[in-house]
Amino acid sequence: MKQTYLKIGAAILCSSLVLSACSTSTNKNANKTEPAPAPNPSESTPPPSTPAKVTGTSFKNFGTYGFDLSNTRHSPYKEVTAENVKDLGVIWSADLKALDKDVKNGNQCYPVVVDGVVYITTSGNQVFAFDAVTGGQIWHWKPSAEQAATFSKAGIIANRGVAVAEGKVFMLTVDNQIVSLDQKTGKLIKMVPISDSVKGVTLENGYYETTAPVYYKGNIYIGSSGGDNGIRGFVHAYKASDLTPAWDTPFWTVPPKGQDWLANSKFQGGGAVWNPPAIDEETGIMYFAVGNPAPDFYGESRPGANPHTDSVVAVNAATGKLIWSKQEISHDLWDYDAAASPMIINATVKGKKQKIVVQGGKSGQWFAWDAKTGKVVWDGIPFAKIDHPKPTPEGVTVYPGVLGGENYAPETYDPATNYVLIPGIEQGAVLKSAKNQDEASTPNSPGAAAFGTTMLAAENDVAFGTITAMDVNTGKKAYQIKTKDPMRGGLTSTVAGLAFYGELDGKINAIDIKSGKVIWTFQTTGSSIQAAPAIFTVDNKQYMAFTTGGTTPKAFVFGLGGDKTQGKAGTAEDTNAHQKK
């Protein structure tokens, strides 16, 4: 068995292999559409001598992380269908390292598209604004060399995207700052350390930021990363106008060190909020998912259920006051974060329409609750292999392992079929628990240094991925398809009955949601796709934006009539920044 020492953020770890190609289908009667003017997608995009301008006059956006604030990732655009999807090709691509040599390897950015502009972030917190039709660079922002030099203290430098509102672009930086940029020019308006309003939120204390912020009614909402460092997790709101706090206090996910269930602990309690919240615009209720308690595999110093860890929590978006909280895993000993963003859907449940909140955990189980009351609708339906004995100092094999279940990758919901599509990872692990608090300490790690154990790869275990179609009406699996490597990026669906996702070798696919059949595949010249696409229109033409990572992070925009020239199969590199090599 190969021994691996986990450093930070096991909610977003992966192990990756080369993926195989998927079959394609053709239709001779498919509609043809001429491509928009664009640079050759096989060539690197050079830095512009003058800023590009927005092409087009009418726009339908992908304006926030989850398409809508409910995080459904279900777009109403229907130009691309099962009949003509084979005519998708690359309209333009951009090699981000060619645009700036300081762009770091890897990419987990979920593109946001507003009024004909595609906003892309990179590992290391650079931001690019591209014209959505031509790929021309409108502006580019990067942190100073002095600031960027501190990022290595976090052990991870990924970023998942921006919020765009009030003429500004908002991003969170690795070193726990909120950045506000001018939407038209990219010039820095303001940069505010979170520690100004939430004491102790520093890299030295184990905190860092990788998530995308969310905008709602004048506020920017953020979570906190670093739960495996033993931080004290929180969610907070800031005024978009000046980045001052909009709530009186943060919503803390765990008690202070030394209080309540941490009364006899040397550590803080974890409970990171890895990914963006969902917000119900009708009720003003915000829902967010909370990660594991700390220390991860040692529970003697944190007795009881450890609320609100491994939970979905509902609060008043205007005040941050608790409405309800539902825990998926009580007294977690397996690092079973509720890592992915919750999703709010109006679905048919047991024959009746109901507004519910759904979420899939790293535990390999899927949950649904009534959105208003938190009453359980579906309770822990398995979509992965489930076997989690209590960890011992000698080691036990558990399924899913800390890399498995539904990690940070988002689900999507298709109202036509009433299916939620769940991206899954099938991978076990051998967990060894600490014998005591001293052994649970990891003094060479940042923050409260509370990880404290080793994780080993399960013997003869080959990781792979799944996409599970969950029938919301019955709470049963309609189908499950297998992908060769773990599903890292998640899915985006359309009203035309298609869902799109990427793979770790740089391949992208479309499935027919009703049947689960892969009906289109395209091998990009990038690799390691670890985010879902944004789907949008300019002048009534439908486009799709993807990012790829690996050692050559790129951005791609596809459309009907684009270049069908496919690249060589990429290498599904392990871009796990949390793992000591």
NUZA-425253 format. One line per field, with one value per residue (C-alpha): residue number from 1; x, y, z. Coordinates in steps of 0.02 Angstrom, whole numbers. Example, Ala and Ser with C-alpha at 12.3 -4.5 7.8 and 13.67 -1.06 7.14 Angstrom:
BEGIN
nufi c(1:2)
xx c(615:684)
yy c(-225:-53)
zz c(390:357)
// end
This chain:
BEGIN
nufi c(1:2:3:4:5:6:7:8:9:10:11:12:13:14:15:16:17:18:19:20:21:22:23:24:25:26:27:28:29:30:31:32:33:34:35:36:37:38:39:40:41:42:43:44:45:46:47:48:49:50:51:52:53:54:55:56:57:58:59:60:61:62:63:64:65:66:67:68:69:70:71:72:73:74:75:76:77:78:79:80:81:82:83:84:85:86:87:88:89:90:91:92:93:94:95:96:97:98:99:100:101:102:103:104:105:106:107:108:109:110:111:112:113:114:115:116:117:118:119:120:121:122:123:124:125:126:127:128:129:130:131:132:133:134:135:136:137:138:139:140:141:142:143:144:145:146:147:148:149:150:151:152:153:154:155:156:157:158:159:160:161:162:163:164:165:166:167:168:169:170:171:172:173:174:175:176:177:178:179:180:181:182:183:184:185:186:187:188:189:190:191:192:193:194:195:196:197:198:199:200:201:202:203:204:205:206:207:208:209:210:211:212:213:214:215:216:217:218:219:220:221:222:223:224:225:226:227:228:229:230:231:232:233:234:235:236:237:238:239:240:241:242:243:244:245:246:247:248:249:250:251:252:253:254:255:256:257:258:259:260:261:262:263:264:265:266:267:268:269:270:271:272:273:274:275:276:277:278:279:280:281:282:283:284:285:286:287:288:289:290:291:292:293:294:295:296:297:298:299:300:301:302:303:304:305:306:307:308:309:310:311:312:313:314:315:316:317:318:319:320:321:322:323:324:325:326:327:328:329:330:331:332:333:334:335:336:337:338:339:340:341:342:343:344:345:346:347:348:349:350:351:352:353:354:355:356:357:358:359:360:361:362:363:364:365:366:367:368:369:370:371:372:373:374:375:376:377:378:379:380:381:382:383:384:385:386:387:388:389:390:391:392:393:394:395:396:397:398:399:400:401:402:403:404:405:406:407:408:409:410:411:412:413:414:415:416:417:418:419:420:421:422:423:424:425:426:427:428:429:430:431:432:433:434:435:436:437:438:439:440:441:442:443:444:445:446:447:448:449:450:451:452:453:454:455:456:457:458:459:460:461:462:463:464:465:466:467:468:469:470:471:472:473:474:475:476:477:478:479:480:481:482:483:484:485:486:487:488:489:490:491:492:493:494:495:496:497:498:499:500:501:502:503:504:505:506:507:508:509:510:511:512:513:514:515:516:517:518:519:520:521:522:523:524:525:526:527:528:529:530:531:532:533:534:535:536:537:538:539:540:541:542:543:544:545:546:547:548:549:550:551:552:553:554:555:556:557:558:559:560:561:562:563:564:565:566:567:568:569:570:571:572:573:574:575:576:577:578:579:580:581)
xx c(0:58:64:2:10:-134:-89:-239:-417:-462:-632:-554:-423:-409:-307:-314:-274:-286:-467:-528:-627:-816:-915:-997:-1157:-1196:-1351:-1348:-1495:-1413:-1422:-1263:-1209:-1062:-930:-904:-737:-607:-422:-363:-408:-253:-140:-99:-186:-56:-72:-169:-87:-252:-401:-537:-716:-877:-953:-1141:-1290:-1403:-1350:-1419:-1299:-1225:-1212:-1162:-1074:-1228:-1311:-1449:-1441:-1528:-1371:-1473:-1343:-1491:-1493:-1646:-1545:-1598:-1509:-1394:-1495:-1467:-1484:-1352:-1234:-1111:-1085:-1010:-831:-705:-747:-593:-468:-341:-181:-179:7:42:-55:42:192:148:-15:1:-33:-206:-374:-540:-627:-813:-833:-956:-1024:-1109:-1161:-1043:-892:-818:-733:-599:-492:-333:-239:-142:-287:-267:-427:-455:-602:-626:-747:-862:-871:-692:-588:-508:-436:-530:-430:-320:-284:-155:-97:72:223:241:63:72:231:133:8:119:85:-90:-36:-166:-185:-342:-485:-664:-721:-798:-959:-1010:-1127:-1147:-1016:-885:-801:-772:-646:-575:-386:-286:-223:-399:-437:-591:-550:-663:-617:-696:-804:-758:-572:-515:-433:-424:-558:-527:-443:-496:-421:-557:-458:-512:-687:-660:-515:-380:-425:-246:-139:-36:-193:-236:-368:-367:-495:-528:-716:-815:-914:-1100:-1194:-1372:-1467:-1316:-1212:-1067:-1074:-917:-869:-705:-580:-457:-565:-431:-311:-428:-491:-656:-770:-889:-998:-1006:-1088:-1009:-1084:-1038:-1027:-878:-839:-888:-981:-1168:-1202:-1171:-1064:-1013:-1114:-992:-1012:-926:-906:-750:-601:-625:-814:-961:-906:-730:-716:-577:-497:-328:-396:-525:-672:-655:-821:-758:-881:-793:-915:-1042:-1211:-1382:-1504:-1694:-1744:-1926:-1893:-1722:-1658:-1477:-1417:-1236:-1144:-1018:-865:-787:-750:-568:-463:-521:-505:-482:-647:-607:-577:-740:-879:-1057:-1132:-1020:-1153:-1153:-1014:-1056:-1221:-1329:-1373:-1512:-1496:-1580:-1477:-1507:-1453:-1359:-1479:-1505:-1667:-1626:-1480:-1477:-1327:-1281:-1147:-1147:-977:-884:-726:-703:-683:-858:-881:-1039:-923:-1025:-1146:-1328:-1460:-1638:-1766:-1953:-1981:-2110:-2086:-2195:-2320:-2332:-2239:-2122:-1978:-1832:-1646:-1534:-1352:-1236:-1097:-924:-1007:-1078:-1256:-1384:-1505:-1660:-1752:-1903:-1833:-1938:-1937:-1788:-1901:-1818:-1879:-1746:-1620:-1450:-1486:-1324:-1248:-1077:-1007:-1039:-931:-863:-804:-730:-547:-417:-232:-196:-300:-467:-524:-672:-783:-794:-620:-580:-569:-735:-923:-976:-828:-838:-912:-1090:-1249:-1378:-1568:-1674:-1859:-1916:-1859:-1864:-1686:-1543:-1376:-1245:-1057:-976:-806:-782:-622:-582:-447:-362:-380:-272:-335:-226:-208:-220:-223:-34:-26:-167:-61:30:144:223:54:-22:-159:-218:-121:-261:-253:-144:-160:-108:-216:-161:-227:-341:-257:-297:-419:-436:-530:-666:-813:-1000:-1146:-1304:-1476:-1582:-1770:-1827:-2005:-1961:-1791:-1722:-1583:-1649:-1478:-1293:-1155:-971:-825:-649:-581:-660:-793:-709:-791:-979:-1118:-1218:-1383:-1497:-1682:-1644:-1617:-1427:-1299:-1115:-964:-775:-649:-474:-390:-467:-614:-788:-950:-1136:-1262:-1445:-1519:-1670:-1570:-1399:-1318:-1160:-1204:-1054:-873:-732:-548:-481:-297:-306:-306:-376:-549:-602:-749:-917:-955:-1051:-1183:-1241:-1297:-1238:-1357:-1460:-1315:-1277:-1100:-1017:-862:-746:-581:-445:-302:-145:20:-61:-217:-332:-503:-614:-777:-880:-1022:-1111:-1002:-841:-677:-697:-509:-480:-322:-222:-283:-222:-140:-255:-127:-143:-163:-194:-107:-151:-42:141:244)
yy c(0:174:289:467:606:727:907:1022:1021:839:898:929:794:682:544:537:423:435:424:331:406:400:352:483:485:576:642:685:802:910:1097:1184:1350:1454:1489:1664:1748:1679:1642:1469:1369:1261:1411:1500:1666:1806:1949:2091:2254:2344:2287:2192:2252:2157:2076:2069:2169:2045:1929:1787:1758:1626:1758:1666:1508:1395:1483:1541:1574:1406:1322:1215:1236:1212:1338:1379:1389:1262:1295:1146:985:798:812:947:927:840:1008:1087:1143:1264:1446:1506:1452:1540:1470:1561:1536:1613:1766:1776:1670:1681:1584:1429:1248:1177:1259:1235:1391:1389:1523:1665:1752:1922:2030:1949:1939:1776:1795:1666:1649:1548:1459:1597:1722:1801:1858:1870:1951:1889:1938:1787:1774:1810:1770:1940:1992:2139:2151:2053:2074:1988:2009:2085:1972:2006:1951:1799:1741:1711:1593:1440:1443:1377:1219:1253:1396:1346:1468:1428:1592:1763:1856:1999:2136:2324:2357:2256:2086:2004:1868:1789:1767:1623:1738:1776:1942:2004:2089:2210:2251:2371:2265:2363:2392:2262:2397:2364:2458:2384:2238:2200:2069:1958:1967:2150:2089:1907:1898:1771:1728:1715:1591:1567:1510:1384:1483:1508:1545:1446:1467:1583:1722:1744:1910:1937:2099:2209:2082:1967:1799:1699:1539:1481:1348:1253:1135:1000:1125:1140:1314:1376:1377:1519:1604:1794:1931:2093:2246:2247:2436:2449:2272:2311:2175:2161:2047:2090:1934:1786:1626:1509:1326:1261:1329:1421:1317:1253:1273:1154:994:1066:1089:961:982:1055:1100:1207:1116:1126:1146:1232:1296:1245:1300:1437:1441:1426:1568:1561:1728:1702:1677:1756:1594:1546:1365:1310:1145:1120:1007:889:916:920:822:720:540:565:594:567:752:805:695:697:738:891:1006:1092:990:877:971:1081:1240:1366:1546:1712:1789:1965:1932:1766:1699:1511:1439:1253:1134:951:839:704:615:623:627:605:497:475:653:647:831:901:985:1022:1169:1132:1152:1219:1139:1143:959:823:725:574:635:815:977:1030:1153:1055:1073:931:889:741:709:635:495:432:472:594:695:804:915:1029:1201:1294:1175:1060:908:756:707:581:524:464:371:283:324:247:96:119:36:142:50:154:196:110:143:-14:48:1:8:124:165:300:356:537:568:489:513:683:796:981:947:1017:927:987:968:935:976:882:713:765:696:763:714:675:673:535:462:278:263:183:222:146:261:254:347:435:355:521:710:725:598:690:847:890:1032:1054:1101:1275:1330:1224:1075:951:825:701:534:449:390:247:194:42:-115:-155:-11:81:245:286:404:393:501:450:506:516:516:649:584:408:433:293:288:300:250:264:278:251:363:293:424:517:646:806:947:922:951:1086:1045:1130:1135:1036:882:878:880:925:876:863:728:727:697:855:771:846:751:775:649:631:658:546:393:426:391:486:564:679:689:808:794:967:1013:1044:919:893:971:1002:1120:1120:1231:1394:1396:1565:1657:1808:1873:1714:1598:1471:1450:1345:1394:1267:1283:1150:1133:1026:1104:1202:1286:1346:1419:1354:1418:1301:1336:1260:1272:1289:1201:1012:979:874:865:716:629:726:662:652:727:723:908:875:1020:954:802:795:720)
zz c(0:-38:110:86:214:202:233:207:144:119:58:-112:-135:-286:-362:-551:-696:-886:-947:-1101:-1243:-1250:-1404:-1513:-1614:-1775:-1863:-2047:-2028:-1893:-1918:-1973:-1902:-1962:-1829:-1764:-1808:-1689:-1672:-1717:-1559:-1577:-1552:-1392:-1371:-1365:-1241:-1323:-1377:-1348:-1244:-1337:-1342:-1312:-1467:-1484:-1423:-1334:-1195:-1088:-946:-834:-701:-542:-486:-495:-645:-526:-340:-313:-386:-508:-647:-766:-908:-1017:-1178:-1309:-1473:-1444:-1451:-1458:-1647:-1676:-1528:-1645:-1730:-1575:-1595:-1521:-1556:-1463:-1332:-1223:-1151:-984:-956:-1126:-1068:-905:-860:-674:-694:-586:-632:-606:-624:-533:-600:-635:-770:-745:-900:-892:-1041:-1165:-1050:-984:-814:-775:-619:-602:-467:-382:-396:-566:-654:-843:-932:-1111:-1248:-1251:-1441:-1499:-1345:-1351:-1183:-1111:-950:-831:-646:-537:-357:-323:-320:-134:-98:-210:-125:36:-45:-26:160:124:34:-101:-223:-318:-348:-402:-476:-453:-416:-532:-474:-452:-586:-493:-496:-326:-286:-128:-119:-47:92:153:70:-22:-187:-279:-460:-584:-699:-857:-829:-701:-597:-410:-313:-142:-55:123:240:315:478:493:536:588:710:675:494:430:337:495:586:451:356:168:32:-126:-146:-259:-172:-205:-225:-164:-125:-100:-4:-43:48:87:175:253:198:306:411:413:490:638:599:670:519:477:347:336:232:170:87:-96:-92:26:89:268:366:329:478:660:679:571:581:668:621:779:957:1016:1068:1245:1248:1227:1138:1125:1313:1330:1160:1119:948:863:787:597:505:347:217:58:-75:-116:-30:-113:-85:-102:-177:-127:58:85:163:130:136:150:174:315:317:442:626:681:716:566:625:812:903:1088:1118:1032:1105:1042:873:840:765:638:555:405:394:284:377:338:396:363:223:288:468:475:608:614:544:540:530:477:503:378:481:671:758:595:604:415:345:269:232:161:36:-121:-128:-84:-220:-202:-318:-345:-380:-381:-220:-181:-310:-249:-289:-150:-129:-60:-28:-87:-59:-87:40:37:133:-32:24:-48:58:34:159:153:114:242:390:364:382:307:134:79:209:155:-7:-59:-228:-190:-99:88:220:361:515:656:622:731:762:660:514:435:253:225:77:21:68:104:-83:-126:-128:-194:-166:-212:-385:-404:-451:-578:-585:-739:-711:-866:-798:-614:-601:-497:-576:-444:-485:-384:-342:-302:-202:-35:92:242:393:548:700:827:999:1092:1068:1062:922:834:827:666:721:549:474:483:601:745:672:702:562:651:561:401:258:148:-21:-10:-77:-260:-266:-432:-420:-545:-562:-576:-630:-538:-596:-439:-465:-341:-342:-283:-201:-309:-438:-615:-681:-644:-774:-745:-792:-789:-669:-523:-564:-508:-603:-592:-717:-806:-893:-1020:-1057:-1216:-1108:-1112:-972:-999:-896:-911:-871:-800:-969:-1043:-1127:-1120:-1145:-1168:-1102:-1143:-970:-995:-1050:-975:-1144:-1192:-1360:-1390:-1337:-1378:-1333:-1294:-1299:-1112:-969:-796:-807:-628:-648:-736:-887:-903:-1042:-1111:-1268:-1366:-1500:-1478:-1518:-1380:-1312:-1178:-1077:-994:-902:-899:-776:-767:-819:-961:-889:-1027:-1063:-1203:-1277:-1387:-1506:-1655:-1810:-1710:-1749:-1729:-1729:-1575:-1473:-1416:-1259:-1110:-953:-804:-687:-498:-460:-276:-192:-20:-29:17:-124)
// end
